Amino acid sequence: MRKVVKFGGSSLADSHQFRKVGDIIRADESRIYVVPSAPGKRSAGDVKVTDMLLDLYAAASQGDDFEALLTAIRARYEEIVTGLSLDLSLEDEFNEIRRVMKEEPYEDYAASRGEYLNGKVMAAYLGYEFIDPYEVIFFNEEGALNTYKTEKVLSARLKQTERAVIPGFYGQGKDGRVRTFSRGGSDVTGSVVASAAKVDIYENWTDVSGFLVADPHIVYNPVAIHTITYRELRELSYMGAAVLHEDAIFPVRSKGIPINIRNTNRPLDEGTWIVESTAKKPAYTITGVAGKKGFCAVLITKAMMNSEIGFGRKVLQAFEENDISFEHMPSGIDTMTVVVHESEFMDKEQRVVSAIHRLSQPDSVEIESDLALIAVVGRGMRSTRGTAGRVFSALAHARVNVRMIDQGSSELNIIIGVANDDFETAIRAIYSIFVETQL
């Protein structure tokens, strides 16, 4: 058994948390490759090291003095090094950060140094080899991961290394500069390392014991999900269930490597298993319910729309011309609804409406705002009769008006549109009927 283990920022916020992580790694000899994030918040009012580094970059790019900021960042690492009783100096690393920020500051370099420094500390603490992602993870000209080159170089490097620390979040861009993933990208690094090393399990350690069926900020003490498929996770992650970076799925999915979400502060909890497929029956009909606010719906009406070839393409061209992506597109015989993010659409709405008229000559175009989308997701929905009926019964009982419905043929999820003001009520109603009452 061989494992890649990734630890989030809250798991590495100070020396006390570092010791917990060290105990977890040493408790299982199969945990051979470690991917650390930058130190996170130590308390509610604290600041993440990555945010401190971005403030440092902002000052440096304006030509302002940043020594106080650099000193504060250094103090965070000195606390960890001292607390772990390590014989480690980061003097050279901080001198290099100072040099780059004075001579040629750029944002990705600054943002990446939190993981880089934490990787140095973690390698010294564990006695593992340090591998700089700049040497083994590569991006293409568009800023996307160069999967082929990364897999080739990283795989060869790991074959020579029995145990190693590989910091998360960054690699090397096509221009030779440091390049970062989007925030939360250490999850992706862990997945890339797991794929390249062809390990058996990718453990992702954070501050929660896996995924929950619903957002705990909306539903009191929701139950945990034991097993979830990649497809279910994609649906829930996209709709706001943000325990794992959604792009972290792809590298391991192609290799059939399961992901295990674990809690650093409760290491005995089994957490959530993310798998390609499973014969295990879910505990409930639904696997999870999640959603987002802030959408609007553009309703296009035209008689005999269904017989006009290319009508949908013409409508979507109006959105494309204005650089707006759509989320969902339910339709009827003479109607077509395009759901978009309100924040992207509002400043361009009249241009889009004008373009729709110019390109497709509809009978009318109407806009509805203040829309929230809720995804009810679950592989158990396929084999259970009346799932949609139970959803709408629960919403009707809670006096929530359904403004949009969209369901794919896979029967894996149902998308429901409700008013922003009804969002939390709807989530609680759906959770209640499928989990609390299990009618």
BELCOR-V610457 format. One record per backbone hydrogen bond with DSSP energy under -0.5 kcal/mol. CO is the residue of the C=O (numbers start at 0). NH is the residue of the N-H. E is the energy in kcal/mol with one decimal. If there is no record, write none. Layout:
# BELCOR-V610457
co=CO nh=NH e=E
co=CO nh=NH e=E
This chain:
# BELCOR-V610457
co=1 nh=199 e=-2.4
co=1 nh=200 e=-1.4
co=2 nh=31 e=-1.3
co=2 nh=32 e=-1.5
co=3 nh=202 e=-2.9
co=4 nh=34 e=-2.9
co=5 nh=204 e=-3.5
co=6 nh=36 e=-1.5
co=7 nh=10 e=-0.7
co=7 nh=11 e=-0.5
co=8 nh=11 e=-1.0
co=8 nh=39 e=-2.6
co=9 nh=12 e=-0.7
co=13 nh=17 e=-2.2
co=14 nh=18 e=-2.0
co=15 nh=19 e=-1.4
co=16 nh=20 e=-2.3
co=17 nh=21 e=-2.8
co=18 nh=22 e=-2.3
co=19 nh=23 e=-2.1
co=20 nh=24 e=-2.5
co=21 nh=25 e=-2.5
co=22 nh=26 e=-1.3
co=24 nh=27 e=-1.2
co=27 nh=30 e=-1.9
co=29 nh=2 e=-3.2
co=29 nh=31 e=-1.6
co=31 nh=163 e=-1.9
co=32 nh=4 e=-2.9
co=33 nh=35 e=-0.6
co=33 nh=165 e=-2.9
co=34 nh=6 e=-2.2
co=35 nh=167 e=-2.3
co=38 nh=48 e=-2.3
co=42 nh=45 e=-1.6
co=47 nh=51 e=-1.8
co=48 nh=52 e=-2.5
co=49 nh=53 e=-1.9
co=50 nh=54 e=-1.9
co=51 nh=55 e=-1.9
co=52 nh=56 e=-2.4
co=53 nh=57 e=-2.3
co=54 nh=58 e=-2.1
co=55 nh=59 e=-2.6
co=56 nh=60 e=-3.1
co=57 nh=61 e=-0.9
co=58 nh=63 e=-2.6
co=59 nh=62 e=-1.3
co=65 nh=69 e=-2.4
co=66 nh=70 e=-2.4
co=67 nh=71 e=-1.9
co=68 nh=72 e=-2.0
co=69 nh=73 e=-2.5
co=70 nh=74 e=-2.0
co=71 nh=75 e=-1.2
co=72 nh=76 e=-1.4
co=73 nh=77 e=-2.4
co=74 nh=78 e=-2.0
co=75 nh=79 e=-1.3
co=76 nh=80 e=-2.9
co=77 nh=81 e=-2.8
co=78 nh=82 e=-2.5
co=79 nh=83 e=-1.6
co=80 nh=85 e=-2.3
co=81 nh=84 e=-1.4
co=85 nh=87 e=-1.3
co=89 nh=93 e=-2.4
co=90 nh=94 e=-2.2
co=91 nh=95 e=-1.9
co=92 nh=96 e=-1.9
co=93 nh=97 e=-2.3
co=94 nh=98 e=-2.2
co=95 nh=99 e=-2.5
co=96 nh=100 e=-2.5
co=97 nh=101 e=-1.5
co=98 nh=102 e=-2.7
co=99 nh=103 e=-2.3
co=105 nh=109 e=-1.8
co=106 nh=110 e=-2.9
co=107 nh=111 e=-1.8
co=108 nh=112 e=-0.9
co=109 nh=112 e=-0.9
co=110 nh=113 e=-0.6
co=111 nh=115 e=-2.0
co=112 nh=116 e=-2.6
co=113 nh=117 e=-1.9
co=114 nh=118 e=-2.5
co=115 nh=119 e=-1.7
co=116 nh=120 e=-2.1
co=117 nh=121 e=-2.8
co=118 nh=122 e=-2.5
co=119 nh=123 e=-1.9
co=120 nh=124 e=-2.4
co=121 nh=125 e=-2.4
co=122 nh=126 e=-1.9
co=122 nh=127 e=-1.3
co=128 nh=130 e=-0.5
co=128 nh=164 e=-3.0
co=129 nh=131 e=-0.5
co=130 nh=132 e=-0.5
co=130 nh=166 e=-0.6
co=131 nh=134 e=-2.3
co=132 nh=135 e=-1.1
co=132 nh=136 e=-2.8
co=136 nh=171 e=-3.0
co=137 nh=145 e=-3.3
co=139 nh=142 e=-1.7
co=139 nh=173 e=-0.5
co=143 nh=139 e=-2.9
co=144 nh=146 e=-1.4
co=145 nh=149 e=-2.4
co=146 nh=150 e=-2.7
co=147 nh=151 e=-2.1
co=148 nh=152 e=-2.6
co=149 nh=153 e=-2.7
co=150 nh=154 e=-1.8
co=151 nh=155 e=-1.6
co=152 nh=156 e=-2.0
co=153 nh=157 e=-2.6
co=154 nh=158 e=-1.7
co=155 nh=159 e=-0.6
co=156 nh=159 e=-0.9
co=157 nh=160 e=-1.4
co=162 nh=128 e=-1.7
co=163 nh=33 e=-2.5
co=164 nh=130 e=-2.7
co=168 nh=180 e=-2.6
co=170 nh=178 e=-2.5
co=171 nh=138 e=-2.5
co=172 nh=175 e=-1.9
co=176 nh=172 e=-3.6
co=178 nh=170 e=-2.6
co=181 nh=184 e=-1.4
co=183 nh=186 e=-1.6
co=184 nh=168 e=-0.6
co=184 nh=188 e=-2.0
co=185 nh=189 e=-2.4
co=186 nh=190 e=-1.7
co=187 nh=191 e=-2.7
co=188 nh=192 e=-2.7
co=189 nh=193 e=-2.3
co=190 nh=194 e=-2.2
co=191 nh=195 e=-2.6
co=192 nh=196 e=-2.4
co=193 nh=197 e=-0.8
co=193 nh=198 e=-1.6
co=199 nh=257 e=-0.7
co=200 nh=3 e=-1.9
co=200 nh=202 e=-0.6
co=201 nh=203 e=-0.5
co=201 nh=259 e=-2.5
co=202 nh=5 e=-2.7
co=202 nh=204 e=-0.6
co=203 nh=261 e=-2.4
co=204 nh=7 e=-2.1
co=205 nh=263 e=-2.6
co=207 nh=209 e=-1.5
co=210 nh=224 e=-2.7
co=212 nh=288 e=-2.8
co=214 nh=217 e=-1.9
co=214 nh=218 e=-2.9
co=218 nh=221 e=-0.7
co=222 nh=212 e=-2.7
co=223 nh=225 e=-0.5
co=225 nh=272 e=-3.0
co=227 nh=274 e=-2.3
co=228 nh=232 e=-2.6
co=229 nh=233 e=-2.4
co=230 nh=234 e=-1.8
co=231 nh=235 e=-2.3
co=232 nh=236 e=-3.3
co=233 nh=237 e=-2.2
co=234 nh=238 e=-1.1
co=235 nh=240 e=-2.6
co=236 nh=239 e=-1.7
co=239 nh=241 e=-1.6
co=240 nh=242 e=-0.9
co=244 nh=247 e=-2.1
co=245 nh=248 e=-1.1
co=246 nh=250 e=-0.5
co=247 nh=251 e=-0.6
co=248 nh=252 e=-2.1
co=249 nh=253 e=-1.4
co=251 nh=254 e=-0.9
co=251 nh=255 e=-0.7
co=251 nh=256 e=-2.1
co=252 nh=255 e=-1.0
co=255 nh=257 e=-0.6
co=257 nh=201 e=-2.4
co=258 nh=260 e=-0.6
co=258 nh=273 e=-3.5
co=259 nh=203 e=-2.6
co=259 nh=261 e=-0.6
co=260 nh=271 e=-1.4
co=261 nh=205 e=-2.8
co=261 nh=263 e=-0.6
co=262 nh=265 e=-1.2
co=263 nh=266 e=-0.5
co=265 nh=268 e=-2.0
co=271 nh=260 e=-2.7
co=271 nh=273 e=-0.5
co=272 nh=227 e=-2.9
co=272 nh=274 e=-0.6
co=273 nh=258 e=-2.3
co=274 nh=229 e=-1.9
co=287 nh=376 e=-2.6
co=289 nh=374 e=-3.5
co=291 nh=372 e=-2.5
co=293 nh=341 e=-2.4
co=293 nh=342 e=-0.5
co=294 nh=370 e=-2.6
co=295 nh=339 e=-2.5
co=296 nh=298 e=-0.7
co=296 nh=367 e=-2.8
co=297 nh=299 e=-0.6
co=297 nh=337 e=-2.4
co=298 nh=300 e=-0.5
co=298 nh=365 e=-2.6
co=299 nh=335 e=-2.2
co=300 nh=362 e=-2.4
co=300 nh=363 e=-1.7
co=301 nh=304 e=-1.5
co=303 nh=306 e=-1.3
co=304 nh=307 e=-1.6
co=306 nh=308 e=-0.8
co=307 nh=310 e=-1.5
co=309 nh=313 e=-2.0
co=310 nh=314 e=-2.1
co=311 nh=315 e=-2.5
co=312 nh=316 e=-1.8
co=313 nh=317 e=-1.0
co=314 nh=317 e=-0.9
co=314 nh=318 e=-0.8
co=315 nh=319 e=-2.4
co=316 nh=320 e=-2.7
co=317 nh=321 e=-0.5
co=318 nh=321 e=-0.7
co=318 nh=323 e=-2.2
co=319 nh=322 e=-2.0
co=327 nh=338 e=-2.7
co=329 nh=336 e=-2.7
co=332 nh=305 e=-1.1
co=333 nh=301 e=-2.4
co=334 nh=331 e=-3.0
co=335 nh=299 e=-3.3
co=336 nh=338 e=-0.6
co=337 nh=297 e=-2.6
co=338 nh=326 e=-3.6
co=338 nh=327 e=-0.8
co=339 nh=295 e=-2.4
co=340 nh=343 e=-0.5
co=340 nh=344 e=-1.5
co=341 nh=345 e=-2.5
co=344 nh=347 e=-1.8
co=344 nh=348 e=-0.7
co=345 nh=348 e=-0.8
co=347 nh=351 e=-2.3
co=348 nh=352 e=-2.7
co=349 nh=353 e=-2.4
co=350 nh=354 e=-2.1
co=351 nh=355 e=-2.6
co=352 nh=356 e=-2.2
co=353 nh=357 e=-2.3
co=354 nh=358 e=-2.6
co=355 nh=359 e=-2.6
co=355 nh=360 e=-0.5
co=356 nh=360 e=-1.4
co=363 nh=300 e=-2.4
co=365 nh=298 e=-3.2
co=367 nh=296 e=-2.7
co=369 nh=419 e=-2.0
co=370 nh=294 e=-3.0
co=371 nh=417 e=-2.5
co=372 nh=291 e=-2.1
co=373 nh=375 e=-0.6
co=373 nh=415 e=-2.7
co=374 nh=289 e=-1.9
co=374 nh=376 e=-0.7
co=375 nh=413 e=-1.9
co=376 nh=286 e=-2.7
co=376 nh=287 e=-2.1
co=377 nh=380 e=-1.3
co=378 nh=381 e=-0.9
co=380 nh=383 e=-0.8
co=382 nh=384 e=-0.5
co=383 nh=386 e=-0.8
co=385 nh=389 e=-2.1
co=386 nh=390 e=-2.1
co=387 nh=391 e=-2.4
co=388 nh=392 e=-2.1
co=389 nh=393 e=-2.4
co=390 nh=394 e=-2.0
co=391 nh=395 e=-2.4
co=392 nh=396 e=-2.4
co=393 nh=397 e=-1.5
co=394 nh=399 e=-3.0
co=395 nh=398 e=-1.5
co=398 nh=400 e=-0.5
co=400 nh=402 e=-0.6
co=403 nh=416 e=-2.8
co=405 nh=414 e=-3.2
co=407 nh=410 e=-1.3
co=411 nh=377 e=-2.7
co=412 nh=407 e=-0.6
co=413 nh=375 e=-2.6
co=413 nh=415 e=-0.5
co=414 nh=405 e=-2.3
co=415 nh=373 e=-2.6
co=416 nh=402 e=-3.2
co=416 nh=403 e=-1.2
co=417 nh=371 e=-3.5
co=418 nh=421 e=-1.5
co=419 nh=422 e=-1.4
co=421 nh=425 e=-2.6
co=422 nh=426 e=-2.2
co=423 nh=427 e=-2.4
co=424 nh=428 e=-2.2
co=425 nh=429 e=-2.4
co=426 nh=430 e=-2.5
co=427 nh=431 e=-2.4
co=428 nh=432 e=-2.0
co=429 nh=433 e=-1.6
co=430 nh=434 e=-2.5
co=430 nh=435 e=-1.1
co=431 nh=436 e=-2.8
co=431 nh=437 e=-0.6
co=432 nh=438 e=-1.2
